[in-house]
Amino acid sequence: MPSDGHSEPGPLIVQSDKTLLLEVDHAQADAARAAIAPFAELERAPEHVHTYRVTPLALWNARAAGHDAEQVVDALVTYSRYAVPQPLLVDVVDTMARYGRLQLVKNPAHGLVLVANDRAVLEEILRHKKIQPMLGARLDEDTVVVHPSERGHIKQLLLKVGWPAEDLAGYVDGEAHPIELDYTSSDWHLRDYQELAAESFWAGGSGVVVLPCGAGKTMVGAAAMAKAQATTLILVTNTVAGRQWRRELLARTSLTEDEIGEYSGERKEIRPVTIATYQVITRKTKGEYRHLELFDSRDWGLIVYDEVHLLPAPVFRMTADLQSRRRLGLTATLVREDGREGDVFSLIGPKRYDAPWKDIEAQGWIAPADCVEVRVTLTDAERMAYATAEPEERYKLCSTARTKLAVVESILERHKDAPSLVIGAYLEQLDELGEHLNAPVIQGSTRTKEREALFDAFRNGEIPVLVVSKVANFSIDLPEASVAVQVSGTFGSRQEEAQRLGRLLRPKHDGGQAHFYSVVSRDTLDAEYAAHRQRFLAEQGYAYRITDADDLLGPTIG
């Protein structure tokens, strides 16, 4: 063992404030990262030492996924360079033991009930003023009735007060509908990790599957549908993503055109399998969510939440009422910039399967990626404009600096023959880039039909460069893109960084690697936010090289 004093000291320093410091260049760093990933969250990732934090939510996720406190303690002790602080180990055991002291179960006579295997905990929550109204009659000292419609809300509140309930109340089967995976139409099979992800989800009944972009999350959804054999509601980020789901389901399953409906701004079809956009569901008319009836329009057996980390907050409220349905969340990252990871845990379900990006890359299912941060020095005029700007204007000023235009051009010149995306957040900047590079621009107001035509032309190699706003952050399948140049983003959003790199990770026909560039203005908020954005990818094992814009004007890359 690394910590036995005879072999090389371990790569991990475990501190009593629940932070873990991982020495990145250590021979055992990858093994340690894999061991702590189920229960620790990455907080900072500079070059040599990464900082993780052990949080209650991460420990409960690990517990729900079948890890016990002994495994967590063992991982810490095995890889720690020094003796692990004993209070921290006690705290890990105690925190994990809080999960499941309360259980939601079905009682044949009384329906949904909350059962305690620790009576003091039940007494505590019976006196909680927000939880009390959700509870009905007390059947005995350890059991209290819960109104079925409160199943989601009570799980949310119990998580907040530190007693996450284990939901064992089961699910309704919903309206049966035959769905089979179809291996005859094309030469494909379910990959091992996709099958394992679908099985892990099905065994748990509800929860989240975390897979890198490009690793085939849609196939996991299709495999779950084949297991459920029931009507399915699929919620997606936008119409283009919905049509991509439709294409995949028609190609890979027994479903026909007539069995799949689209519920979007353009169409309102409700069929055995219905694909709806988050936007249409969260649209308000006269202060009311008019499309909520979609959830009640059929007796759904399965609800799939694509890109669950982007689930709009109003959908959480709707999800709270769907607790008797099986729910599958699909995402590349459980990071939510609004901090509602706890709601995902309690309302969609715990993390059931998580495949590290580098593992999938090693198996050849996603392309290796080279991540480069290109630091640009602003002109004196730009620096002065930034220094004297109002605080709320500063990020826009530094991230849309004109100095970046020439840098983007030189990066694309280095990858002359590679299909490339230029990605940004500010429309004036994107229009300027489109004009400068003579490339089409796709943004929020681009009509769905035009978007699809441009994406198709890009896939077919007719358009070498596309300039895109954040509409391309998620669920857009552009397998041939091998270079992305990010010029501006949503402040320090880690999830956005993951999504943008994800656009490049489909394996290339020539087996080549992907190149991800982030063009950042030096000595500004742009550089600060860039460091924050890169945390998630560092957690997955990607290292950013930092280079100066002036050094880019070297030889071209094929």
Secondary structure, DSSP 8 states (H G I E B T S, - for coil): -TTSSSS---SEEE-TTSEEEEETTSTTHHHHHHHHTTTEEEEE--SSEEEEEE-HHHHHHHHHTT--HHHHHHHHHHHBSS---HHHHHHHHHHHHHTTSEEEEEETTTEEEEEESSHHHHHHHHT-TTTGGGEEEEEETTEEEE-GGGHHHHHHHHHHTT---EE-S-----SB----B--SSSS----HHHHHHHHHHHHHSSEEEE--TTS-HHHHHHHHHHHHTB-EEEEESSHHHHHHHHHHHHHHBS--GGGEEEESSS-B---SEEEEEHHHHT-EETTEEGGGHHHHSS--SEEEETTGGG--HHHHHHHGGGTTSEEEEEES----TTSTHHHIIIII--EEEE--HHHHHHTTSS--EEEEEEEE---HHHHHHHHHS-HHHHHHHHHT-THHHHHHHHHHHHTTTS-EEEE-S-HHHHHHHHHHHT--EE-TTS-HHHHHHHHHHHHTTS-SEEEE-GGGSSS---TT--EEEE---STT-HHHHHHHHHTT-S--TT---EEEEEEEETTSHHHHHHHHHTHHHHHTT--EEEEEGGGGSS----
